[in-house]
Amino acid sequence: MMQRMIHILWPSFLVAGVADIVFTTLFDPLEIMYRGDALVEQRLGAYTVGFFVFWLLGIASSALTCYFQRSANEINHCPLPPRSRPEGCPKREDDGGCC
């Protein structure tokens, strides 16, 4: 579990750093307007918020990648042992089945 979290958080952190550098190089946060008003008042706050937004986007992307690379057997495997499966489960007697 910890290794999966590292596989998700570390690449997204690196991508967020690069994305923040590129974005803040191209745009001045104080010049970004919303309905005629500045969206932020301080550059450092904008850099911080921007980094965390990019990091969240990277986390979502990495988490989806880890989710979609699982095999069908991992997704459909029943975590319960055969005797613990509910009554009426068609795979209760099948050791390798899914309920």
ABEGO torsion letter per residue (X at the ends): XAAAAAAAAAAAAAAAAAAAAAAAAABBAAABBBGGBBABABAAAAAAAAAAAAAAAAAAAAAAAAAAABBAAAAABBABBAAABBBGBAAAABAABBX
